[in-house]
Amino acid sequence: MAEPQDVLFEITPHVLLKAYACGIFPMAESADDPGLYWIDPERRGVMPLDGFHVPRRLQRTVRQDRYQVRVDTAFADVVEGCAAPAASRRRTWINARIRRLYGELFELGHAHSVEAWDGDDLVGGLYGVHLGGAFFGESMFTRARDASKVALVHLVARLKAGQFALLDAQFLTDHLARFGAVEVSRRIYQADLELAIAQPADFYALDARTSGAVALSVLDL
């Protein structure tokens, strides 16, 4: 990974979008650190939309609509869930500046949340940034078994239906690799990014509350 560069000036939502268009994104050292750093990885994790793998057991969970999946109804709560410490993640990089900035991007229509609900309880979800035909996945969280995985399946279906060209996962992890994520060089990523952001795409090509059966059909499953 490239060395992070300390952000010494105030970031606005428009500056943030320009950064994404150049292939960089901000992170904080910790939730308590007020500073932000530009990250420009030498190797980038991406999720091929045509090579997305859904294990059979998870397919059953999605098809059964164990969780109701909604879009953009609780963005701030999803970010808060992602920022909260968990058993597998004692520290988080989401600080107050991140929450404020991405909240502003949401108000501008450039950030979205995909949420898994169990009745009135938000039990998992993810959020990210939308720019042209590129979606930049930021973080996900879960409070119930498979909740974030269900949200991810719905996200990929939504991006495929909306003619997106790129799902940026930032860093390749074992968890994402199970779904088909791969790692590419900075050069390849930036070439793919340039094409993707120039392509029109519709995040709302599917209904805001799409069933699991519909999401899987979009994925040809």
GUMARLUM-536777 format. One record per residue: y, x, z of N, C-alpha, C in turn; residue number from 0. Coordinates in steps of 0.001 Angstrom, whole numbers, plus 500000, padded with zeros to 6 digits. Each point is the difference from the previous one (the first is absolute). Layout:
# GUMARLUM-536777
{{Y X Z} {Y X Z} {Y X Z} NUM}
...
END
This chain:
# GUMARLUM-536777
{{498811 500838 500000} {501189 499162 500000} {501240 500874 500000} 0}
{{501001 499592 499268} {501249 500755 499962} {500691 499953 501351} 1}
{{500826 501011 500262} {500724 500032 501260} {500992 498841 500065} 2}
{{500032 499242 501117} {500970 498923 500123} {501411 500546 500108} 3}
{{500949 499258 499460} {501396 500390 500060} {500756 499023 500895} 4}
{{500700 500520 500979} {500725 499164 500944} {501100 499227 499280} 5}
{{500067 498701 500285} {501026 499147 499415} {501212 500013 500912} 6}
{{501080 500631 499541} {501169 500179 500839} {501077 498950 499751} 7}
{{499857 499202 498944} {501005 498995 499692} {499411 498607 500178} 8}
{{500886 499021 500055} {499552 498630 500188} {499310 499485 498751} 9}
{{498804 499470 500154} {499251 499452 498874} {500328 498520 499877} 10}
{{500294 499575 498795} {500196 498586 499710} {498775 499500 499239} 11}
{{499810 498685 499902} {498875 499495 499206} {500022 500500 498560} 12}
{{501183 500119 499405} {500078 500454 498612} {499628 501478 499878} 13}
{{500388 500810 500975} {499578 501400 500014} {498481 500074 500138} 14}
{{499447 499135 500832} {498557 499989 500213} {499262 499639 498714} 15}
{{500500 499032 499254} {499360 499623 498744} {500066 501140 498981} 16}
{{501130 500697 499966} {500111 501150 499100} {499001 501086 500390} 17}
{{499790 500170 501296} {499026 500989 500459} {498597 499621 499545} 18}
{{499626 498736 500161} {498686 499554 499549} {499839 500224 498502} 19}
{{501060 499736 499239} {499939 500198 498555} {499785 501465 499638} 20}
{{500362 500907 500903} {499796 501441 499784} {498684 500496 500596} 21}
{{499272 499110 500669} {498711 500382 500557} {500034 500497 501427} 22}
{{501091 499779 500725} {500080 500436 501396} {500235 498807 500912} 23}
{{499680 500163 501270} {500149 498903 500951} {500303 500582 501382} 24}
{{500608 499205 500886} {500351 500525 501323} {498931 499709 501047} 25}
{{499910 500871 500976} {499163 499781 501175} {500714 500600 501201} 26}
{{499599 499578 501182} {500503 500581 501243} {498868 500769 500674} 27}
{{500347 500951 500827} {498985 500749 500742} {499260 499090 500970} 28}
{{500729 499059 500594} {499400 499064 500946} {500910 498793 500126} 29}
{{499509 498965 500663} {500798 498793 500183} {501251 500263 500824} 30}
{{499967 501027 500850} {501140 500302 500867} {500984 500983 499380} 31}
{{499639 500576 498865} {500872 500969 499335} {500964 499258 499079} 32}
{{501313 500107 500213} {500955 499268 499157} {500143 500578 498599} 33}
{{499510 501217 499789} {500151 500644 498707} {499005 499500 498974} 34}
{{500321 500238 498731} {499101 499690 498898} {499842 501240 499127} 35}
{{498874 500078 499310} {499712 501136 499146} {499521 499496 498641} 36}
{{500471 500643 498939} {499493 499683 498664} {498641 500665 499828} 37}
{{499040 499251 499510} {498657 500504 499771} {499722 499968 498498} 38}
{{499530 501126 499462} {499678 500114 498577} {498650 500701 499889} 39}
{{498898 499264 500164} {498682 500644 500060} {499618 500689 498690} 40}
{{499333 501129 500125} {499475 500671 498819} {498823 499228 499413} 41}
{{499248 499314 500855} {498902 499146 499567} {500277 498592 500506} 42}
{{499823 499023 499127} {500379 498625 500342} {498792 499087 499967} 43}
{{499890 499134 500995} {498953 498993 500005} {500442 498775 499222} 44}
{{499174 499552 499065} {500285 498792 499236} {498754 499124 499978} 45}
{{500225 498690 499891} {498902 499049 499929} {499949 499431 498585} 46}
{{499043 500426 499172} {499908 499451 498642} {499743 498494 500049} 47}
{{500857 499236 499372} {499877 498545 500073} {498773 499505 499245} 48}
{{499555 500746 499006} {498811 499603 499248} {498724 500611 500560} 49}
{{500132 500825 501026} {498829 500619 500606} {499862 499673 501467} 50}
{{500587 498877 500414} {499986 499602 501412} {498601 499514 500380} 51}
{{499460 500539 501081} {498653 499664 500446} {500066 499169 501281} 52}
{{499304 498867 499989} {499933 499136 501182} {498540 499886 500430} 53}
{{499633 500542 501163} {498620 499887 500460} {499556 498538 500091} 54}
{{498715 499756 499807} {499484 498628 499947} {500288 499220 501283} 55}
{{499852 500670 501143} {500259 499282 501255} {501445 499557 500081} 56}
{{500914 500866 499567} {501415 499638 500007} {500280 498908 498979} 57}
{{499316 500019 498882} {500153 498917 499021} {499673 498653 500643} 58}
{{498938 499959 500781} {499632 498752 500664} {501089 499550 500958} 59}
{{500542 500946 500760} {501068 499659 500947} {501224 499461 499269} 60}
{{500362 500642 498895} {501156 499545 499221} {499736 498610 499430} 61}
{{498814 499793 499439} {499684 498725 499353} {499970 498845 501003} 62}
{{499592 500300 501223} {499916 498965 501034} {501353 499627 500585} 63}
{{501060 500735 499608} {501340 499756 500549} {499987 500000 501521} 64}
{{499331 501018 500532} {499977 500141 501462} {501418 500108 500549} 65}
{{500871 500656 499241} {501416 500075 500346} {500811 499340 498897} 66}
{{501049 499310 500394} {500931 499467 499009} {500966 501116 499627} 67}
{{500112 500263 498725} {500864 501086 499538} {501310 499427 499479} 68}
{{501098 500526 500520} {501335 499570 499603} {500803 501216 499540} 69}
{{501048 499732 499276} {500846 501064 499461} {501441 499780 500431} 70}
{{500602 501046 500565} {501435 500039 500292} {500467 498924 500977} 71}
{{499132 499568 500920} {500430 499019 501001} {500308 500653 501350} 72}
{{499567 501248 500197} {500210 500649 501302} {500136 501507 499791} 73}
{{500911 500390 499099} {500120 501410 499643} {500279 500875 501216} 74}
{{500999 499635 500796} {500365 500823 501156} {498839 500118 500989} 75}
{{499226 498933 500164} {498862 500041 500918} {498899 500916 499478} 76}
{{499825 500039 498678} {499007 500897 499420} {500420 501456 500225} 77}
{{501259 500299 499751} {500479 501370 500232} {499834 500362 501470} 78}
{{500302 499067 500876} {499839 500253 501428} {498536 500256 500342} 79}
{{499104 499238 499381} {498578 500222 500230} {499552 501369 499525} 80}
{{500538 500427 498867} {499670 501328 499475} {500561 501107 500888} 81}
{{501123 499726 500660} {500645 501002 500848} {499348 500119 501370} 82}
{{499233 499000 500402} {499416 499997 501340} {498824 500969 500086} 83}
{{499874 500727 501103} {498838 500877 500183} {498713 499185 499989} 84}
{{498932 500611 499520} {498694 499350 499972} {498956 501011 500453} 85}
{{498769 499509 500191} {498938 500880 500488} {499787 501185 499067} 86}
{{500122 499760 498689} {499783 501072 499031} {501293 500703 499610} 87}
{{501119 499560 500599} {501296 500568 499613} {500920 499953 501206} 88}
{{499970 501061 500787} {500803 500026 501227} {501483 500206 499721} 89}
{{500308 500697 498885} {501393 500247 499638} {500285 499355 498658} 90}
{{501225 499652 499767} {500395 499385 498744} {501265 500665 499476} 91}
{{500177 499972 498690} {501175 500609 499371} {501097 498970 499751} 92}
{{499791 498759 500412} {500958 498928 499717} {500990 499896 501161} 93}
{{501224 500453 499779} {501028 499938 501037} {500986 498865 499717} 94}
{{501041 499916 500799} {500962 498905 499866} {500710 500030 498650} 95}
{{500306 501196 499495} {500674 500102 498699} {499100 499500 498872} 96}
{{498722 500317 500076} {499052 499507 499004} {499952 498480 500032} 97}
{{499900 499426 501189} {499933 498540 500101} {501253 499350 499425} 98}
{{501158 500580 500286} {501253 499431 499485} {500088 500132 498488} 99}
{{499701 501185 499478} {500108 500236 498560} {499077 499099 499196} 100}
{{498769 499885 500442} {499053 499201 499224} {500262 498508 500184} 101}
{{500581 499639 501127} {500462 498622 500154} {501087 499670 498996} 102}
{{500887 500947 499744} {501051 499797 499010} {499410 499949 498590} 103}
{{499006 500838 499731} {499330 499929 498701} {499319 498648 499808} 104}
{{499435 499466 501066} {499384 498675 499934} {501033 498941 499633} 105}
{{501157 500071 500612} {501056 499032 499701} {500448 500108 498541} 106}
{{499889 501185 499419} {500374 500206 498601} {498873 499657 499032} 107}
{{498832 499655 500533} {498867 499646 499155} {499179 501182 499524} 108}
{{500220 501169 500588} {499273 501205 499584} {498918 500425 500995} 109}
{{499781 499249 501038} {498913 500286 500934} {499266 498695 500288} 110}
{{498719 500119 500250} {499161 498816 500183} {498964 500244 501092} 111}
{{499553 498905 500573} {498895 500063 500955} {498888 499070 499536} 112}
{{498777 500430 500230} {498823 499163 499799} {499359 499865 501374} 113}
{{499848 498767 500449} {499668 499730 501403} {498678 499244 500140} 114}
{{499208 500359 500978} {498767 499292 500331} {500220 499236 501302} 115}
{{499814 498694 499935} {500241 499122 501142} {498697 499351 500455} 116}
{{499840 499885 501305} {498921 499228 500612} {500678 498869 500767} 117}
{{500120 498856 499358} {500788 498921 500588} {501460 500410 500048} 118}
{{500574 499990 501203} {501401 500384 500175} {500167 501473 500360} 119}
{{498904 500747 499992} {500052 501400 500413} {499974 500926 498783} 120}
{{500952 500915 499943} {500013 501040 498984} {499035 501094 500457} 121}
{{498896 500174 499274} {498953 500901 500465} {499855 501256 499136} 122}
{{500801 500102 498962} {499943 501191 499171} {500918 499861 498807} 123}
{{500194 501100 499303} {500831 499939 498811} {500448 501367 499542} 124}
{{500827 499993 498978} {500531 501239 499434} {501362 499716 499402} 125}
{{500742 501065 499749} {501281 499841 499328} {500237 501164 499064} 126}
{{500894 499788 499048} {500311 501057 499052} {501216 499668 499179} 127}
{{500312 500862 499054} {501214 499927 499190} {499623 499724 498547} 128}
{{500787 499163 499367} {499770 499577 498614} {501158 500478 499144} 129}
{{499663 500770 498954} {501022 500500 499079} {499407 499975 498599} 130}
{{500481 499089 499171} {499421 499838 498675} {498538 499642 500110} 131}
{{499154 500724 499267} {498565 499764 500057} {499278 500912 500955} 132}
{{500720 500540 500975} {499398 500866 501019} {500110 499334 501367} 133}
{{498930 500107 500778} {500022 499542 501393} {499617 501181 500870} 134}
{{500853 500279 500984} {499811 501137 500888} {499513 499485 501352} 135}
{{498714 500157 500269} {499462 499557 501274} {500488 500883 501128} 136}
{{500528 499389 501046} {500567 500760 501104} {499052 500111 501194} 137}
{{499544 498881 500502} {499158 500052 501192} {499273 498672 500149} 138}
{{498938 500021 500795} {499268 498772 500293} {499542 500028 501451} 139}
{{499670 498837 500524} {499509 499923 501377} {498982 498882 500099} 140}
{{499199 500034 501043} {499031 498942 500231} {499832 499747 501489} 141}
{{499837 498740 500335} {499700 499598 501377} {498692 499227 500073} 142}
{{499368 499811 498856} {498736 499282 499926} {499156 500627 498896} 143}
{{498719 499870 500105} {499093 500661 499072} {500320 499637 498544} 144}
{{500189 501017 499185} {500193 499883 498551} {501328 499357 499591} 145}
{{500896 499724 500937} {501231 499291 499646} {500852 500795 499016} 146}
{{500187 501294 500249} {500813 500799 499081} {499282 500210 498674} 147}
{{498676 500063 500031} {499236 500153 498765} {500146 498763 499122} 148}
{{499966 498837 500615} {500202 498755 499254} {501390 499998 499370} 149}
{{501002 500443 500760} {501360 500062 499461} {500063 500955 498810} 150}
{{499282 501121 500075} {499989 500965 498906} {499368 499403 498751} 151}
{{498902 499281 500160} {499363 499354 498847} {500976 499034 499335} 152}
{{500691 499208 500800} {500968 499046 499451} {501162 500726 499333} 153}
{{500419 501132 500574} {501083 500756 499370} {499593 500483 498613} 154}
{{498830 500598 499887} {499569 500533 498713} {499853 498880 498974} 155}
{{499459 498857 500423} {499896 498859 499087} {501382 499558 499532} 156}
{{500940 499971 500907} {501371 499590 499668} {500643 500979 499022} 157}
{{499771 501281 500202} {500579 500996 499107} {499367 499929 498614} 158}
{{498689 499775 499951} {499345 499864 498701} {500512 498770 499264} 159}
{{500110 498898 500710} {500477 498763 499372} {501433 500142 499519} 160}
{{500782 500798 500711} {501406 500167 499663} {500287 501117 499024} 161}
{{498955 500604 499436} {500142 501052 498980} {500640 501278 500549} 162}
{{499700 500335 501234} {500439 501283 500546} {499162 501123 499389} 163}
{{500580 501192 499967} {499327 501140 499398} {499599 501061 501014} 164}
{{500589 499964 501205} {499767 501080 500963} {500021 499457 501418} 165}
{{498976 500366 500770} {499981 499756 501440} {499938 501356 500687} 166}
{{501114 500409 500563} {500138 501287 500675} {499516 499859 501441} 167}
{{499035 500825 500373} {499480 499982 501368} {500523 501167 500829} 168}
{{500876 500803 499441} {500613 501162 500641} {498990 501118 500240} 169}
{{499086 499807 500931} {499014 501029 500324} {498591 499423 499911} 170}
{{499081 500767 499477} {498614 499563 499919} {499338 500137 501370} 171}
{{499386 498921 500461} {499241 500011 501245} {498569 499553 499709} 172}
{{499098 500293 500922} {498617 499557 499838} {499939 498482 499896} 173}
{{500832 499323 500775} {500025 498535 499988} {500369 499478 498615} 174}
{{501055 500536 499396} {500433 499533 498690} {499037 500444 498898} 175}
{{499373 501152 500183} {499049 500477 498997} {498834 499033 499845} 176}
{{499639 499304 501065} {498903 499029 499909} {500340 498852 499051} 177}
{{501289 499770 499797} {500434 498939 499090} {500270 500525 498588} 178}
{{499801 501290 499795} {500190 500562 498672} {501228 500862 499833} 179}
{{500755 500232 501076} {501204 500824 499902} {499633 501426 499609} 180}
{{500879 500629 499245} {499786 501363 499539} {501260 500816 500258} 181}
{{499879 501293 499806} {501129 500903 500192} {500376 500615 498656} 182}
{{501311 500025 499709} {500478 500579 498743} {501091 501016 500314} 183}
{{500259 500863 499034} {501037 501011 500174} {501384 499360 499947} 184}
{{500983 500710 500498} {501375 499534 499947} {500434 499754 498552} 185}
{{499600 500880 499107} {500391 499867 498595} {499454 498711 499391} 186}
{{498731 499730 500232} {499399 498773 499460} {500621 498775 500647} 187}
{{500187 500079 501309} {500586 498862 500701} {501385 499669 499459} 188}
{{500836 500998 499825} {501361 499733 499540} {500027 499456 498583} 189}
{{499076 500446 499139} {499913 499452 498653} {499579 498527 500050} 190}
{{499003 499685 500845} {499570 498607 500147} {501097 499143 500622} 191}
{{500717 500577 500957} {501083 499276 500662} {501106 499641 499013} 192}
{{500378 500946 499163} {501074 499746 499038} {499654 498829 499081} 193}
{{498756 499948 499553} {499568 498898 499150} {499962 498685 500781} 194}
{{499531 500072 501247} {499828 498778 500790} {501319 499336 500342} 195}
{{500992 500782 500428} {501249 499372 500439} {500785 499435 498825} 196}
{{499678 500424 498780} {500669 499451 498815} {499341 498708 499517} 197}
{{498889 499653 500632} {499223 498830 499570} {500339 498792 500861} 198}
{{500304 498850 499405} {500252 498802 500803} {498717 499501 500649} 199}
{{500126 499469 501196} {498843 499474 500712} {500455 498882 500929} 200}
{{499072 499135 500353} {500323 498815 500811} {499136 499987 501252} 201}
{{500625 500275 501145} {499244 499995 501253} {499534 498600 500377} 202}
{{500651 498985 499471} {499655 498615 500334} {499218 499322 498888} 203}
{{499250 500784 499229} {499167 499410 498953} {498941 499083 500595} 204}
{{499567 500277 501217} {499103 499115 500740} {500807 499227 501032} 205}
{{499480 498848 500399} {500664 499211 501029} {500121 500804 501292} 206}
{{500991 499640 500804} {500236 500720 501252} {498826 499869 500964} 207}
{{499203 498931 499834} {498811 499820 500828} {498804 499795 499074} 208}
{{499487 501092 499494} {498898 499982 499050} {498673 500078 500744} 209}
{{499012 499237 499551} {498693 500018 500652} {499266 501296 499688} 210}
{{499012 500288 500830} {499201 501187 499771} {499219 499925 498701} 211}
{{499518 498799 499655} {499248 499841 498762} {500852 500325 498789} 212}
{{501253 499562 500021} {500900 500306 498888} {500282 501487 499931} 213}
{{500255 500620 501166} {500281 501450 500024} {498819 500776 499429} 214}
{{498800 499655 500373} {498829 500699 499497} {499786 499762 498518} 215}
{{500333 498801 499519} {499845 499719 498573} {500943 500863 499170} 216}
{{501205 500261 500529} {500930 500884 499309} {499416 501398 499891} 217}
{{499229 500391 501004} {499372 501325 500025} {498654 500012 499288} 218}
{{499651 498851 499366} {498728 499872 499290} {498810 500163 500927} 219}
{{500133 499462 501223} {498932 500079 500978} {499520 498598 500380} 220}
END
